[in-house]
Amino acid sequence: MNLNQLHYFSKLAQVEHYTKASEELNISQPSLSHAIHELEKELGTKLFEKQGRGVALTKYGRLFREYADESLQILDTGVRKVRSLTGQTEGMIELAYIYTLGSEFVPKLVSDFIRTHEELKVQFRFTVGNTSEIIQGIKEERFDIGFCSMTEREPDISFTPVGTENLVVVVPKGHPLSGEAAVDLEQAASYPQIFYTQNSGLRPVVDRMFEQIKISPRIVYEIEEDGSMAGLVAQNFGIAVMPEIPILSQLPVDILPIRNRHEMRYVYMARAADKYQPPLVHRFADYVKRRRL
């Protein structure tokens, strides 16, 4: 059984005449007759019987028509849905990003794209997570594009640098370091640290910073999300090396530049290297590349 047979059956059941059906289908009458015969042969029953100059559905033909029409309707809905999601000028983009980019970077990027491409009917679906979750989601085709850290040994993922985040030392108000205009990392290492979890894209960056000065910091808490890290610092659970994110200005913390170490956290656009992506996804990715910060 194939799709053409279902279309032919449905049309013949509608017009109840081989000549009319073949004309509307733009095929020869023998081709239509052969297709219906093969369908009946496969089902093991007669679907049509002669009625005057035309044909009518048998009892079993009427039963089969219910399922055939429903199947064709579902298929047609699927075709229209896929076209609407993957068209040249309309569709859906599945976007994932790390926590630090949720308050400013991604909202501004997407709103600017929509504003400068008013001719497009594009929708975005947003997901927030850590770098490892985002990379796995791209591999599983749950996300079209991710904004995250770059990870090693990922040959199936392409990474394009699109921005940076300045790393600072964050301490609670009234901390012994609060009065400093800037601090050395050695000074910061004297105090209990709140670190990112091992699966965070920032953890290797901060680890390397301390390795370079040959100091093993005392890690008292590990946490994944930046806003929660800032909250723990504000409540005097420890200090942290983290990106200078907007939420810090709303908390009782002091933000201290790292003296003589201009450490940056690079943000990358991650995409599947060798998998099909709809035209709108390519268009958005090209826009991000041109707009690189």
N, C-alpha and C positions, 0 to 999 in steps of 0.2 A: 504494500500500500504506500502510495506517495502523495505528496501535497497536491499535485495536479489532479489526481483521481478524485480527491475530496472536493476541489473546486468544481470539477466537471459534474460530479454527482449533485452538488448543491445547486448548480445552475439548472441542470435538467429537472431536478425536483421542483424548482421554482416555476419554470416555463412549461413543463410537461410536454415538450415537443423536441425531437432530436434536431430537426432542421433549424428551428429558432435558437436552440441552445448552442449549436455549433457556430451559428452566425455571431451570436453575442460573445462567444468565447474566442472567435476568430480562428477556429480550427476546422478541419474537414469533418464531415459527418462520420465517415468510416473511422477516423481517429477517435472521435467521441464514443462511438459504439464499441470499439476495441477496449478503450479505457474502462467503460462501465462493465463490460463483460469480464475483464480481468479482476475488477473489484469484486464482482459477484462471485467469481471463481474463488477468490481468496477468502471471502466471508462464508462461502458454502451455501448461499441462498439467493433467491431472486429479489432484487430491489425494486424493479419496475415491471409492470405488466401493461399490455396494450389496452388502450381505451379510445375507441374511435380512431381518429387519425393521429392521436398523440399517445402519451403514456401516463400512467399514474403509479404512485408509490404503492408497493405492497405493504402488508402489515409490518413486515420486518424492515422494509425501506423507511417507513414512517418512524420506527424506533431508532434506526441508525441515523436518520436525519437529525434528530435531536442532539446526538453526540457530535456529529460531523459539523453542524452549524455552530455549536458551542465551541468546538476546537478551533474552527476558523476564526471565530470572534475573539477568542483568547489570543490566538496567534497575531491577529491584526492589531489588537491592543498592545501586544509586546513589540511589534514592529514600530508602531507609532511612538511608544514609550522610548525605545532605544534611539530612534531618530531625534526625538525631542531632547534627549540627554547628550547626544553626541554629534549634533549638527554643527554646521559652520558658524551659525549666528545665535544658537541657543543651546543650553545644556546645563549640566550640573558639574561642579568641580568639588571633589572631596579633598579638603585641606586639613592637615594636621600640623601642630606646632608645639614647641616647648612652652612651659609656663611663663617664662620671662617675656615672651613676645605677645602675650595676650592682651595687655592693657594699652599698647600703643602701636607697636610695629605692624602686626597683622591687620588690626582694624583700619589703620591708615592706608596700608598697602591695598587692601581690598576695596575700600571706599574710593580711593583715587582711581583704581582700575575701572570700577563701575561708572564713575563720573566721566572719565575720559573715553569711555566706550559705550555711550548711550544707545548706540544702534544694536547692541547685543542684548539678548534675553538670557542672562547668566545667573545661576543661583549657586551659592556656596554652602557646603555643609562643613561645619567646624568641629574638630576634635583636638583636645589638649592632652598631652602626655609627655613622657620622657623620651629621650633620643632612641633608646632601644625599642620601645613600643612603637614609635613612629616608623623606624626602619622595618620592623617586622610587618607592620600594617601595609607598607608600600610593597613589600615582597608578596603579600597575600592579596594585593590589588584592592584593599579596602580604602586606601588613600591614593590620590593621584599625585599629590605634591606634599612634601613635608619641609618644615623649617626647623632645623635642629643643629646639633654638633655633627662634625664629621667623625665617622668611626672607621677604624682600620679593617682590612681584610673583608671588604664588601664589594666584590667585583660586579655584582648585579645592580649596584646603586651608583648613580652619577651624582657627584656633589659639586655645587657651584657656590662660591662665596658670595653672599649678598649683603652682609652687614657685620658690624662689630658691636660688642658691649664692653664698656670699661669696667675692669674689676677693681673693687675698693675693699677696705676693711670697714666693717660695720660694728659699732659698739653701742651698748645702751647709754643713755644719758647719765652723766655722773661717773662714768667709768674712768679709771686712771689715765686712759689714753684720750679722753674726750677733749682735753685742751690742746692737743697736738694739731698743727696745721697739716701735717702729713706724718706717716709712720714708716719705718723700715719693717720688712716682713719678720726680721729677727725680733723686733719689739712685740709684734702681734703674737709670735709663737710662744711668748711667755705666759699666755692666758689660755684657759680652756676654750676649745674650738667646737663650733657646730659645723659639720661637714656635710657635703652632699653624699647620698647613697652611692654604692658602687655602680649601679646601672645608670647613673646620671652622666650625661655628656660632659658636664663640667668637672666631675670628680678627677679625671686624669689631668686636667689643666691645673687645678689647685694642687694636686699631688706633686706635679712636676715643679711647681713654684717652690714648694718646701724642700724637695729633693735637691734643687739647685743650690740652696744655702746649707744643705747637709743637716737639716733639723727635722726631727720627727715630732710633729705637734701632738698635744694631748687632746684627743678627740673624745668629747663627752656625749655628743648626740650626732646622729646621722638622719638626714631628712631629704626628701625628694624635691619638694616644691619650694620655690623661692619666697613666696609670700609667707608661708609657714616658718621658714627659716628666719625671715626678718622679724616675725612675731616672737619667736623664741629669744632672739637677741634683745628685743625690746623688754622682755620680761626677765632679763639678766640670767639666762641659762648658759650664756657663753658669748663669744664673739665669732664673726664669720668673715671669710673672704668670699665675696659674691658680686654679681653684676650690680651696677648702679641703676636699679629699677625704680619707676615712678612711685611705687607704694612706700618707699623708704621716707619720702618727704612727709608722709602722713603719720609716721610712728615716732615715739620718743627715743630716737636713735641718733647717733652722730656718724657721719659718713667721712671717712678719712682716706685721702689718696695714698697710694703706696709709693713711697719715695724711691726714686732712682730705678723703679721697675714699672715700666709702662706696659703692664700686662693687659692684653685684650682677649676677649672671648669672641671667636669668629662664629658667625651664624651662616649656615649653608642651606641652600635649596636642594633637597634630595628628591630624586626621581628614579623610577625603574629605568635601567639602561637600555634594555632591548625588548620592551613590551609596547604593544600598541596603546596609544593614548589619543583621545578625541581631539579634533582641531582646536576647540576652545581651551583645552589644557595647554596645548602648545602655545597658543596665543598669550595666555596668562603668563606662562613661563618665560616667553620672550620679553614680555613687558617687565617682569621682575629683573631679568638680566640687564635690560637697558637702564633700569632705575636703580641699579646696584648702589648701595650706600658706602 
